Amino acid sequence: MKGDLFISASAGTGKTYTISKRYLEIFEEAFQAGEEISVGEVAAITFTRKAAGEMKRRIVEGIREKTDPRWTGLLYSIPFAWIGTIDSFAGRILAENGALAGIDPGLRVEAAAGSSALVRRVALRTVWENEALAEPILRVAGLDDLLGALAVGVDGRGKVIAARPAGAVEGGLPLVEDPASAASLAEANRAFLELFRRFDGARRREMDRLGQTDFLGVLLALRDLLLDSPALRARLSGQFRYIIVDEFQDTDHLQKEIVDLLRGRKTRVVYVGDAKQSIYRFRGAEVEVFAEARREVEAGSGTVLELSTNYRSHPGVLDFANRLFAGIFDGAGISGGPEYSPVIPLPVAGKTGDLPRARILFHPEDEGKAAALFIRRMVGREFDFLDRKEDGSGGVNLVPERRKVRYRDFALLLRKLRGGTGDRYAKALREMGIPCYVVGEAGFFDLPEVRGLVSILKVLADPADDLAMTAALLSPAVGLDLQDLARLKARAKAKAIAGEGETDPEGRPRSPPTGSPGAPLFDALGGIEEGDLSPERARRVGRLREVLENFADRKELLTPSAILEEAAELLDYEAHLALADPLRRRTANLRKLMDSSKALDGAGLSLREVIERLDGSGLEDVEPASVEGEETDAVKVMTVHKAKGLEFPIVIVAETSWSDPATPPPFLLRRGGDGGSGPIFSLLPEEKAGEGTFLSEMAEEERRREAEEEERSLYVAATRARDLLAITLSGPKRRGARPWRDLLASIVSGEDGNPEVTPAFLGVLEVVRAADLEPGEDGPAPGGEGSAILPDLTLIDPMEVEDGSLRISPTRLVDPEEHQPFRPGRPPLASLRRQSWR
């Protein structure tokens, strides 16, 4: 390779195969030239651990096909190869050389830059200790706004620290219309950047005390080490002869700077990515860096390679995608993305039916129901799927394979899961008997089985914490309901009135907590009388009381993980969860909580500090434990970001009418015009900046960048489909911008109640209305393979058991009028008469 190589790879064009092949070619060329080369001289950096593992697997498979003894030696050295994510790459260099910078080799890398509680605590302290700096900021922003801006800046602190404050006049434009306001804002900008540097220093010291850092901290530490140690930089730049960077569209200027610092005079760099798939701007990705790298390669007499053959999708899916995105990616974006280049499908060996391969699923009000009806109609039916097979002459064809559709063929992709969106779609599926699971669902610490044990820790720390006690009693750890809780609260109030509550050290009655109508619920645990609770629930309340009393005098002597493990054992918690947990999801979440608590044991934290870490710690995005696998026959519900890099037989792009409230960011950053200078920073006050001002230009640029990000997120969603792409639509009912819906305006017309395919998409797109999917004579036959059996629920009596779950009485699975056993696939006669079977 004589120069750098830039590979632009659209979705499905074999990027991972190309990278793995290029990695092997580097060694092949060296072997043929008689040159010595080792795995330590070639670095391959990618975005996720899964992608790194796949790349390494393909490289190993390629090496095993070789017969030359030199390849055998290379195979044995692959465990030492520099193949991994950018943070693992940086972490390895720091681990081997960190002593030069005084970096603890045992530093733990956390996902977050500190817990939310830690960040807010440090931010408050920094503001209090720097009143003179805070004063000009508080003239243009409230205290909550200031604290929020400090917290938001943490995840992009490299850019914030490198920024310069916007002045009263920038580029010949006033910062805002009013000169006095512009001067005040300029002073606030200067003060904020200095305050942020002090805040970040205090935050880093707190993280160091805990022995922690985050991914960005690792990268910043490596960059600083390379800048401060010319000898190390010279050694490493001489070591790496080749650097391959995958998913380069999701990098930023910091990562590009690290690559530049590591490249020597003879180093060759391979950039691989696709500007259309850059969807991590919220994590700091800068798609402009991708365009800048391309220009550098072209200017340096390197090679630019465009991958244009799609190995993933049915030609019908690609025909639709080519038409849609040619009108979206026009090369005029502010981010510097190229014009859309159509991709070419593989040839199909034979003919396939089930055309067209792109569908609009329309429901006037409910996109979730449209998706559920479509899945129910499809499952169990014969469908032509395509499989990639070699043709015997070195080529690859798509070969039809007709089989029945299964639930696991479907992936339902959403822009976001937050706000209950994921739960709403999962509920719509489950209401029609469709098995599904949510991938990457956040809210681990809000799960009942997790919240119950964490609440027990809270009660140990403060027995008067009624909120924690309530959460513990309502959780699966005990299983009370609201009526039970009301009885316990009445007992607590009665004890307070009778003077039987807690006493202080001198024996005097302790006053109830402020706002509490009686003694703490903790006091009521020992005063339960017969008839207050069912025997089983009374037994579990008694067990909880024993657990709390057992740890009362030992809580400061035990680690939190030991408390949790012993409490779970005393409550027989895992067995209790398993009663209503056939998939073992709850027990898997319990084990994950135990592992999380063990990870905190070595930090020397108090019980209260551990509770903060587990409950409000910046671990808000921790996902529930996964118990499903690729073979689980269920629909996958996930975000577009989780689906990136994956492919599925049938994709439903849902919730296309989503819209976010216009919540402006606390500040704006604008990179200098030459692309290499540091960014310009300005706070964003509530009052309008006015037209023709520098701040209004910054705000408009931010809006356009966000809009372009949504173009790319829709592209990523649509290009996950192999055999069939479906897109949900509903009647317009939301105000404000609807990014995806606006981008889809070109494919249908008359969307209010009777959408029709526009002329440009005739033949490649079909509108499927929810009314046409409602069960009828041509609906799926009950009992078909993979289809749901939906009995007439009016014939089934649910009965509640002690653990609070609902069970079905087997004696009611007969028709009460005809006394016929319920048989899957054949409805009872009475329910046929009522036409209640579907």
C-alpha positions in Angstrom: 0.0 0.0 0.0 1.8 3.1 -1.2 -0.5 5.7 0.4 -3.4 6.0 2.7 -6.7 4.3 1.8 -10.2 5.7 2.3 -13.1 3.2 2.0 -16.6 4.5 1.8 -18.9 1.6 2.5 -22.7 2.0 2.3 -24.8 -0.3 4.5 -24.6 -3.9 3.6 -21.7 -3.6 1.2 -19.4 -6.0 3.0 -17.4 -3.5 5.1 -16.2 -6.0 7.8 -15.2 -8.5 5.1 -13.2 -5.8 3.3 -11.4 -4.7 6.5 -10.5 -8.3 7.4 -9.3 -8.9 3.8 -7.2 -5.7 3.9 -5.6 -6.8 7.2 -4.6 -10.1 5.7 -3.3 -8.4 2.5 -0.9 -6.3 4.5 0.8 -9.4 5.8 0.6 -11.1 2.4 2.3 -8.2 0.7 5.0 -8.1 3.4 5.6 -11.9 3.1 5.9 -11.7 -0.7 8.4 -8.8 -0.4 10.4 -10.8 2.1 9.8 -8.2 4.8 9.5 -9.0 8.5 6.2 -7.9 10.0 4.4 -8.7 13.2 0.9 -8.2 14.6 2.3 -5.5 16.9 2.9 -3.3 13.8 -0.7 -3.3 12.6 -3.6 -1.7 14.6 -7.2 -2.3 13.7 -9.6 -0.1 15.6 -13.4 -0.4 15.5 -16.4 1.0 17.3 -17.8 -1.9 19.4 -16.5 -5.0 21.1 -18.8 -7.1 19.1 -17.5 -5.6 15.8 -13.9 -6.2 17.1 -14.7 -9.8 17.9 -16.3 -10.4 14.5 -13.3 -8.8 12.7 -10.8 -11.0 14.7 -12.9 -14.1 13.9 -12.8 -13.4 10.2 -9.1 -12.7 10.3 -8.4 -16.0 12.1 -10.6 -17.9 9.6 -8.6 -16.3 6.7 -5.3 -17.2 8.3 -6.3 -20.8 8.8 -6.9 -21.1 5.0 -3.2 -20.4 4.4 -0.6 -23.1 4.2 2.6 -21.1 4.5 4.4 -21.7 7.9 4.7 -18.0 8.3 0.9 -17.7 8.6 0.9 -20.4 11.3 3.3 -18.3 13.4 1.0 -15.3 12.7 -2.0 -17.3 13.9 -0.3 -18.0 17.3 0.4 -14.3 17.8 -3.2 -13.1 17.1 -4.1 -13.0 20.8 -1.5 -10.2 21.1 -2.8 -8.3 18.0 -3.9 -4.7 18.3 -7.6 -5.4 17.3 -10.2 -3.7 19.4 -12.2 -0.6 20.3 -10.6 2.8 20.4 -10.9 2.9 24.2 -9.4 -0.6 24.7 -6.6 0.5 22.3 -6.0 3.6 24.4 -6.3 1.7 27.6 -3.7 -0.8 26.5 -1.2 1.9 25.7 -1.8 3.6 29.0 -1.5 0.3 30.9 1.9 -0.3 29.3 3.1 3.2 29.6 0.9 5.0 32.1 3.6 5.2 34.7 5.1 7.9 32.6 2.0 10.0 33.3 1.4 8.8 36.8 -1.7 6.9 35.8 -2.9 4.1 38.0 -2.7 0.8 36.0 -5.7 -0.5 38.1 -7.9 2.4 37.0 -11.5 1.1 36.3 -13.2 2.4 33.2 -16.9 3.2 33.8 -19.5 4.0 31.2 -20.3 7.4 32.8 -18.1 10.3 33.7 -19.2 10.0 37.3 -22.6 9.4 38.8 -25.3 12.0 38.4 -25.2 12.5 42.2 -21.4 13.0 42.1 -21.5 15.4 39.2 -24.2 17.5 40.8 -22.5 17.5 44.2 -19.2 18.6 42.7 -20.9 21.2 40.5 -22.7 22.7 43.5 -19.4 22.8 45.5 -17.6 24.4 42.6 -20.2 27.2 42.3 -20.2 27.9 46.0 -16.4 28.0 46.1 -16.2 30.3 43.0 -18.8 33.0 43.6 -16.9 35.6 41.7 -17.0 33.4 38.5 -20.6 32.3 39.1 -21.9 35.9 39.5 -21.7 37.0 35.8 -23.2 33.6 34.7 -26.1 33.9 37.0 -26.9 37.3 35.5 -27.9 35.5 32.2 -28.9 32.0 33.6 -30.5 30.6 36.7 -28.7 28.4 39.1 -30.4 25.2 37.8 -29.4 26.2 34.3 -25.8 26.7 35.4 -25.6 23.3 37.1 -27.3 21.7 34.1 -24.8 23.2 31.7 -21.9 22.0 33.9 -23.3 18.5 33.9 -24.1 18.4 30.2 -20.5 19.6 29.4 -19.0 16.6 31.1 -19.6 14.2 28.3 -18.1 16.6 25.8 -15.5 18.1 28.1 -12.7 17.8 25.6 -14.5 20.3 23.3 -15.6 22.6 26.1 -12.1 22.8 27.6 -10.6 23.5 24.1 -13.2 26.1 23.3 -12.8 29.9 23.4 -15.6 32.1 24.6 -17.7 33.9 22.1 -17.2 37.7 22.4 -19.7 40.5 22.1 -19.0 40.6 18.4 -18.0 37.6 16.3 -17.3 37.5 12.6 -18.7 41.0 12.2 -22.0 40.1 13.9 -23.2 41.0 17.3 -23.5 38.1 19.7 -27.1 39.2 20.4 -29.1 42.3 19.3 -28.8 44.4 22.5 -25.2 45.6 23.0 -25.5 45.5 26.8 -26.9 42.0 26.7 -24.1 40.9 24.3 -21.5 42.3 26.6 -23.1 40.5 29.6 -23.3 37.2 27.7 -19.7 37.5 26.5 -18.6 37.9 30.1 -20.7 35.0 31.2 -19.1 32.8 28.4 -15.7 33.6 29.6 -16.6 33.0 33.3 -18.3 29.7 32.5 -15.3 28.2 30.6 -13.0 29.0 33.5 -15.6 27.7 36.0 -16.0 24.5 34.0 -12.2 23.9 34.0 -12.2 24.1 37.8 -15.3 22.0 38.0 -13.8 19.3 35.8 -10.6 19.3 37.8 -12.6 18.7 41.0 -14.7 16.0 39.3 -11.5 14.2 38.0 -10.0 14.3 41.5 -13.2 12.7 42.9 -13.1 10.0 40.2 -9.4 9.4 40.9 -10.3 8.9 44.6 -12.8 6.3 43.5 -10.2 4.7 41.2 -12.4 5.4 38.1 -12.4 7.1 34.8 -14.7 7.0 31.7 -14.1 6.3 28.0 -13.4 9.9 27.2 -11.1 10.2 30.2 -9.0 7.3 28.7 -8.8 9.1 25.3 -7.9 12.4 26.9 -5.2 10.8 29.0 -3.7 9.1 26.0 -3.7 12.3 24.0 -2.1 14.2 26.8 0.5 11.5 27.3 1.5 11.5 23.7 1.8 15.3 23.6 3.8 15.4 26.8 6.1 12.5 26.0 7.9 13.0 22.6 10.0 9.9 23.2 6.9 7.6 23.7 5.2 9.2 20.7 8.3 8.6 18.6 8.5 4.9 19.7 4.8 4.2 19.0 4.7 6.1 15.7 7.7 4.0 14.6 5.9 0.8 15.8 2.6 1.1 13.9 3.2 0.7 10.2 -0.5 0.4 9.5 -3.5 1.8 11.4 -7.0 0.7 10.3 -9.9 2.7 11.7 -13.4 1.3 11.2 -16.6 3.2 11.7 -14.7 6.4 11.2 -17.9 8.4 10.6 -18.5 8.0 14.4 -15.2 9.5 15.6 -14.4 13.1 16.5 -11.4 15.5 16.3 -9.9 14.0 19.5 -9.8 10.5 18.1 -8.4 11.8 14.8 -5.8 13.7 16.7 -4.7 10.5 18.5 -4.4 8.7 15.1 -2.3 11.6 13.8 0.0 11.5 16.8 0.5 7.8 16.4 1.4 7.8 12.7 5.0 8.0 11.7 6.6 9.0 8.5 6.0 5.6 6.9 2.7 4.8 8.6 -0.2 4.1 6.3 -3.8 4.7 7.6 -6.9 3.0 6.3 -10.1 4.9 7.1 -13.4 2.9 6.7 -16.9 4.2 7.2 -20.1 5.6 5.8 -21.1 9.2 6.4 -24.8 8.2 6.0 -24.5 6.0 9.1 -23.1 8.6 11.5 -25.7 8.6 14.3 -23.7 9.2 17.5 -23.6 13.0 17.5 -25.1 12.9 21.0 -21.9 11.1 22.1 -19.7 13.7 20.4 -19.3 12.1 17.0 -18.4 14.6 14.3 -19.2 13.4 10.8 -17.2 16.4 9.4 -14.0 14.5 10.5 -14.9 11.8 8.1 -15.2 14.3 5.2 -11.9 15.9 6.3 -10.1 12.6 6.3 -11.3 11.9 2.7 -10.0 15.2 1.5 -6.6 14.5 3.2 -6.3 11.1 1.5 -7.2 12.6 -1.9 -4.7 15.5 -1.4 -2.0 13.0 -0.3 -2.2 10.9 -3.4 -4.0 8.1 -1.5 -6.8 5.9 -2.8 -10.5 6.4 -2.3 -12.6 3.2 -2.7 -16.4 3.2 -2.9 -18.1 -0.1 -2.1 -21.3 -0.2 -4.1 -22.4 -3.8 -4.2 -25.0 -4.7 -1.5 -24.7 -8.2 -0.1 -27.6 -7.9 2.4 -30.9 -7.0 0.9 -33.5 -8.1 -1.5 -33.4 -6.1 -4.8 -36.9 -4.9 -4.0 -35.8 -3.4 -0.7 -32.8 -1.8 -2.3 -34.9 -0.3 -5.1 -37.1 1.4 -2.5 -34.1 2.6 -0.5 -32.3 3.9 -3.5 -35.3 6.0 -4.6 -36.0 7.3 -1.0 -32.5 8.3 0.0 -31.4 9.8 -3.4 -33.9 12.5 -2.5 -32.6 13.0 1.0 -28.8 12.9 0.7 -28.2 15.6 -1.9 -24.6 16.6 -0.8 -25.8 20.0 0.3 -25.7 19.3 4.0 -23.8 21.4 6.5 -22.0 18.3 7.8 -20.3 17.8 4.5 -21.9 14.5 3.6 -21.7 13.2 0.0 -24.5 12.8 -2.5 -26.3 9.5 -2.4 -24.8 6.8 -4.6 -27.2 4.0 -5.4 -26.1 0.5 -4.3 -26.3 -2.5 -6.6 -28.0 -5.8 -5.4 -26.6 -9.2 -5.8 -28.2 -11.2 -8.6 -31.1 -13.5 -7.6 -30.9 -17.1 -8.7 -34.5 -17.6 -9.7 -37.6 -15.6 -9.0 -39.2 -14.5 -5.8 -42.7 -13.6 -5.0 -44.2 -11.6 -2.2 -43.6 -8.3 -4.0 -43.2 -5.4 -3.4 -40.7 -5.8 -0.7 -41.4 -2.4 0.9 -44.7 -1.8 2.7 -46.4 1.1 4.5 -48.4 -0.1 7.5 -51.1 2.5 8.0 -53.4 2.9 11.1 -55.2 6.3 11.5 -54.4 6.5 15.2 -52.0 3.7 16.4 -48.8 2.7 14.7 -48.2 0.1 17.4 -51.4 -1.7 16.5 -50.6 -1.4 12.8 -47.3 -3.2 13.4 -48.9 -5.9 15.6 -51.7 -6.6 13.1 -49.1 -7.0 10.3 -46.9 -9.4 12.4 -49.9 -11.5 13.3 -51.0 -11.7 9.7 -47.5 -12.6 8.5 -46.4 -15.2 11.0 -47.1 -18.8 9.9 -47.4 -17.9 6.2 -45.1 -19.0 3.5 -42.6 -16.4 2.3 -39.6 -16.2 -0.1 -36.5 -15.4 2.0 -33.1 -15.0 0.3 -29.9 -16.7 1.3 -26.4 -15.8 0.1 -24.6 -18.6 -1.7 -21.5 -18.9 -3.8 -22.2 -19.7 -7.4 -19.1 -21.9 -7.9 -17.1 -19.4 -10.0 -16.1 -17.1 -7.2 -19.3 -15.0 -7.3 -22.2 -14.8 -4.8 -25.9 -15.0 -5.6 -29.1 -14.6 -3.6 -31.0 -17.9 -3.6 -34.7 -18.0 -2.7 -35.8 -20.2 0.2 -39.5 -20.5 0.8 -40.5 -21.1 4.4 -42.9 -20.0 7.0 -42.5 -16.7 8.7 -41.5 -16.8 12.4 -41.7 -14.2 15.1 -37.9 -14.1 15.4 -37.7 -12.9 11.8 -39.0 -9.5 12.9 -37.2 -6.5 14.3 -39.2 -3.5 15.3 -37.0 -0.4 15.3 -37.7 2.7 17.2 -35.9 6.0 17.3 -36.0 6.0 21.1 -37.3 3.7 23.9 -37.6 6.5 26.5 -40.9 8.0 27.5 -42.6 4.6 27.6 -42.4 4.2 23.8 -40.7 0.7 24.0 -43.2 -0.5 26.6 -46.1 0.8 24.5 -45.1 -1.1 21.4 -44.3 -4.2 23.5 -47.8 -4.0 25.0 -49.4 -3.6 21.6 -47.7 -6.8 20.5 -48.5 -8.8 23.7 -52.1 -7.8 23.6 -52.3 -9.8 20.3 -50.5 -12.7 21.8 -47.2 -11.9 20.0 -44.1 -12.8 22.0 -41.5 -10.1 22.1 -38.7 -8.6 24.1 -37.1 -5.2 24.3 -33.4 -5.1 23.5 -31.3 -2.4 25.3 -34.2 -1.4 27.5 -33.0 1.2 30.1 -34.2 1.5 33.6 -32.5 -1.4 35.3 -32.7 0.2 38.8 -36.4 0.9 38.3 -37.2 -2.8 37.9 -39.3 -4.1 40.8 -36.9 -7.0 41.6 -34.0 -4.6 41.7 -35.7 -1.7 43.4 -36.8 -4.0 46.2 -33.4 -5.0 47.4 -31.9 -1.5 46.9 -34.8 -0.2 49.0 -33.9 -2.6 51.8 -30.4 -1.1 51.8 -32.0 2.4 52.1 -34.1 1.3 55.1 -31.0 -0.1 56.8 -29.4 3.3 56.3 -32.5 5.2 57.5 -35.3 3.1 59.2 -37.6 6.2 59.0 -37.4 6.4 55.2 -41.1 5.5 54.5 -40.6 5.9 50.8 -37.9 3.2 50.7 -39.9 1.0 53.0 -42.9 1.3 50.8 -40.9 0.3 47.7 -39.5 -2.7 49.6 -43.0 -3.8 50.8 -44.5 -3.4 47.3 -41.6 -5.1 45.5 -41.4 -8.9 44.8 -39.2 -9.1 48.0 -42.5 -9.0 50.0 -45.3 -8.7 47.5 -47.8 -6.5 49.3 -50.5 -4.5 47.5 -51.8 -1.0 48.2 -54.6 -2.2 50.4 -52.1 -4.2 52.6 -49.9 -1.1 52.7 -52.9 1.0 53.9 -53.5 -1.4 56.8 -49.8 -1.2 57.8 -49.9 2.5 57.7 -53.0 2.5 59.9 -51.2 0.3 62.4 -48.2 2.8 62.4 -50.5 5.7 63.0 -52.3 3.9 65.8 -48.9 3.2 67.4 -48.0 6.8 67.2 -51.3 7.9 68.8 -50.8 5.3 71.5 -47.3 6.6 72.2 -45.8 3.2 71.2 -43.4 4.6 68.6 -39.7 4.9 68.7 -38.1 6.5 71.8 -35.0 8.7 71.9 -32.0 7.7 74.1 -33.7 9.2 77.1 -36.8 7.2 76.7 -39.0 10.0 75.4 -41.4 9.3 72.4 -39.7 10.3 69.2 -41.6 12.7 67.0 -42.9 11.3 63.7 -41.0 12.4 60.6 -42.1 15.7 59.1 -45.0 15.2 56.8 -45.7 11.7 58.1 -49.2 11.1 59.6 -47.8 8.6 62.1 -44.8 6.5 63.1 -42.6 5.2 60.4 -43.8 2.1 58.6 -40.8 0.3 60.1 -42.5 0.4 63.5 -45.6 -1.3 62.1 -43.8 -4.4 60.9 -43.9 -5.9 64.4 -47.5 -4.9 65.1 -49.3 -6.9 62.4 -52.4 -8.6 63.8 -54.3 -11.6 62.5 -56.4 -10.6 59.6 -54.3 -7.6 58.5 -52.6 -9.7 55.8 -52.9 -13.1 54.3 -50.8 -15.8 56.0 -48.2 -15.9 53.2 -47.8 -12.1 53.1 -47.6 -11.9 56.8 -44.9 -14.5 56.8 -42.9 -12.5 54.2 -43.3 -9.2 56.2 -42.0 -11.0 59.2 -39.1 -12.3 57.2 -38.3 -8.8 56.1 -38.4 -7.6 59.7 -36.0 -10.3 60.7 -33.6 -9.3 57.9 -33.6 -5.7 58.9 -33.1 -6.5 62.6 -30.3 -9.0 61.6 -28.3 -6.3 59.9 -29.1 -3.4 62.3 -25.9 -3.8 64.3 -23.7 -5.3 61.5 -24.4 -3.0 58.6 -21.3 -1.0 59.1 -19.1 -4.2 59.3 -20.3 -5.8 56.1 -19.8 -4.8 52.5 -23.0 -3.8 50.7 -22.7 -6.8 48.4 -22.5 -9.1 51.4 -25.7 -7.5 52.8 -27.5 -7.9 49.5 -26.5 -11.5 49.1 -27.3 -12.5 52.7 -30.7 -10.6 52.5 -31.6 -12.3 49.3 -30.8 -15.7 50.9 -32.8 -15.0 54.0 -35.7 -13.9 52.0 -35.4 -16.9 49.7 -35.6 -14.2 47.0 -34.4 -16.0 43.9 -36.7 -18.9 44.4 -39.6 -16.5 45.1 -38.9 -14.6 41.9 -38.7 -17.8 39.9 -42.4 -18.6 40.7 -43.6 -16.0 38.2 -40.5 -15.9 36.0 -40.5 -18.6 33.4 -37.8 -16.9 31.3 -35.6 -16.4 34.4 -35.3 -12.7 33.5 -36.0 -11.5 37.1 -33.4 -13.8 38.5 -30.9 -12.8 35.9 -31.5 -9.1 36.9 -31.0 -10.1 40.6 -27.6 -11.6 39.7 -26.7 -8.6 37.7 -27.5 -6.4 40.8 -25.2 -8.6 42.9 -22.4 -8.2 40.4 -22.8 -4.4 40.3 -22.7 -4.2 44.1 -19.5 -6.4 44.2 -17.8 -4.0 41.7 -18.3 -1.2 44.3 -16.8 -3.2 47.3 -13.3 -2.2 46.6 -14.0 1.6 46.4 -14.2 1.9 50.2 -17.7 3.6 50.1 -20.1 4.0 52.9 -23.5 2.3 52.8 -25.1 5.6 51.8 -22.5 6.2 49.1 -23.1 2.8 47.6 -26.9 3.4 47.6 -26.2 6.6 45.7 -24.1 4.7 43.2 -26.7 2.0 42.8 -29.8 4.2 42.8 -29.0 7.6 41.3 -25.6 7.1 40.0 -25.4 7.9 36.3 -26.1 4.2 35.8 -29.5 5.3 34.5 -28.9 3.7 31.2 -27.8 0.3 32.6 -29.8 -2.3 30.8 -31.7 -5.2 32.3 -30.1 -8.6 32.1 -30.7 -10.4 28.8 -32.0 -13.9 28.8 -33.0 -14.1 25.2 -30.8 -15.4 22.4 -30.8 -15.3 18.6 -33.0 -18.5 18.6 -35.7 -17.1 20.9 -38.8 -17.1 18.8 -39.9 -13.6 19.6 -40.1 -10.2 18.0 -37.2 -7.9 18.9 -38.0 -4.3 19.8 -35.0 -2.1 19.9 -33.6 1.3 19.0 -32.0 2.2 15.8 -28.7 2.6 17.6 -28.9 -0.9 19.0 -29.6 -2.2 15.6 -26.6 -0.5 13.9 -24.3 -3.1 12.4 -27.0 -5.8 12.5 -29.5 -7.1 9.9 -32.8 -8.8 10.2 -35.1 -10.7 7.7 -38.0 -8.4 8.3 -37.7 -4.9 9.7 -40.5 -2.6 10.8 -39.5 1.0 11.2 -42.0 2.2 13.7 -43.1 5.4 15.5 -42.3 7.5 12.4 -44.5 10.3 13.8 -42.3 10.8 16.8 -41.5 14.3 17.8 -39.4 15.8 20.6 -40.3 19.0 22.4 -38.1 21.8 21.5 -35.8 21.8 24.4 -32.8 24.0 23.6 -29.3 22.9 24.8 -27.8 24.9 27.7 -24.9 26.0 25.4 -23.7 25.9 21.8 -20.4 25.0 20.3 -19.3 26.0 16.8 -16.1 24.8 15.3 -13.9 27.4 13.5 -14.3 27.9 9.8 -11.1 26.1 8.9 -12.1 22.9 10.6 -8.9 22.7 12.6 -9.3 25.5 15.1 -11.0 25.1 18.4 -14.7 25.5 18.8 -16.4 28.8 19.8 -18.5 28.5 23.0 -21.6 30.4 24.0 -24.3 29.9 26.6 -27.8 30.0 25.3 -30.0 32.3 27.3 -33.8 32.0 27.3 -34.4 35.3 25.6 -34.3 35.5 21.8 -31.0 36.4 20.3 -32.6 38.2 17.4 -32.1 37.7 13.6 -28.8 38.5 12.1 -26.8 37.8 15.2 -24.0 35.4 15.7 -25.9 33.4 18.4 -28.9 33.0 16.0 -26.5 31.6 13.4 -25.1 29.2 15.9 -28.6 28.1 16.9 -29.6 27.6 13.2 -26.5 25.6 12.6 -27.3 23.4 15.5 -30.8 22.8 14.3 -29.6 21.8 10.8 -27.0 19.4 12.2 -29.7 17.7 14.3 -32.0 17.5 11.2 -29.2 15.8 9.3 -28.6 13.4 12.1 -32.2 12.3 11.8 -31.8 11.8 8.1 -29.0 9.4 8.9 -30.9 7.6 11.7 -33.7 6.9 9.2 -31.2 5.5 6.7 -29.7 3.2 9.3 -33.1 1.9 10.3 -34.3 1.2 6.7 -31.1 -0.5 5.7 -31.2 -3.2 8.4 -33.8 -5.2 6.3 -32.8 -8.2 4.3 -36.1 -9.5 2.9 -38.8 -7.1 3.7 -39.0 -3.5 4.9 -42.2 -2.1 6.5 -42.8 1.4 7.8 -45.6 2.4 10.1 -47.6 5.6 9.5 -50.6 7.1 11.4 -52.8 10.1 10.8 -51.2 13.5 11.7 -52.0 14.3 15.3 -48.8 15.7 16.8 -47.7 19.3 16.6 -44.2 20.4 15.9 -41.4 18.9 13.8 -41.7 15.2 13.1 -38.3 14.5 11.5 -38.9 11.0 10.1 -42.5 11.7 9.0 -41.3 14.8 7.1 -38.6 12.8 5.4 -41.2 10.2 4.3 -43.5 12.8 2.8 -42.3 11.9 -0.7 -43.5 8.3 -0.6 -47.3 8.7 0.1 -49.9 11.3 -0.5 -53.4 11.8 1.0 -52.1 10.5 4.3 -55.0 11.8 6.5 -57.2 8.8 6.1 -56.5 7.1 2.8 -52.7 7.3 2.0 -51.7 6.3 -1.6 -48.3 5.6 -3.0 -46.8 8.5 -4.9 -45.9 8.0 -8.6 -42.2 7.9 -7.9 -42.6 4.8 -5.8 -45.2 2.8 -7.7 -44.3 -0.8 -8.1 -41.8 -0.8 -5.2 -44.0 0.2 -2.4 -47.5 -0.9 -1.2 -49.8 0.6 1.4 -51.3 -1.9 3.9 -54.1 -0.5 5.9 -54.9 -1.7 9.4 -58.5 -2.4 8.4 -57.2 -4.9 5.8 -55.2 -6.7 8.5 -58.1 -7.2 10.9 -58.9 -11.0 11.0 -61.3 -12.2 8.4 -61.9 -15.3 6.3 -58.4 -15.0 4.8 -56.7 -14.4 8.2 -54.1 -16.7 9.6 -55.5 -20.1 10.6 -55.4 -20.6 14.4 -52.8 -23.1 15.3 -50.6 -22.5 12.3 -46.9 -22.9 12.8 -45.6 -20.0 14.7 -49.0 -18.3 15.1 -50.5 -17.3 18.4 -53.3 -19.2 20.0 -55.8 -16.7 21.4 -58.6 -18.3 23.4 -61.8 -16.5 24.2 -60.8 -14.7 27.4 -64.4 -14.5 28.6 -64.3 -18.2 29.3 -61.2 -18.1 31.5 -61.3 -17.2 35.2 -58.0 -15.7 36.4 -57.2 -16.4 40.0 -54.7 -14.5 42.2 -52.0 -16.4 44.1 -49.9 -15.3 47.0 -47.1 -13.8 44.9 -49.5 -11.4 43.3 -49.4 -12.9 39.9 -52.4 -14.1 37.9 -52.9 -17.7 37.0 -55.4 -19.4 34.8 -57.8 -22.0 36.3 -57.4 -25.1 34.2 -60.9 -26.2 35.0 -62.2 -23.2 33.1 -60.4 -24.2 29.8 -63.7 -25.8 28.7 -66.7 -24.3 27.1 -69.2 -23.9 30.0 -72.2 -24.3 27.6 -71.0 -27.2 25.5 -68.6 -28.8 28.0 -66.0 -29.3 25.2 -62.4 -29.3 26.1 -60.4 -26.3 24.8 -58.2 -27.5 21.9 -55.7 -25.2 20.3 -56.7 -24.6 16.7 -60.4 -25.2 17.2 -62.6 -22.6 18.8 -65.4 -23.6 21.2 -68.8 -23.6 19.7 -70.2 -21.0 22.0 -67.5 -18.5 21.3 -68.0 -19.1 17.6 -71.7 -18.2 18.1 -70.6 -15.0 19.8 -67.9 -14.4 17.1 -65.4 -13.5 19.8 -62.7 -15.8 18.3 -60.0 -14.2 16.2 
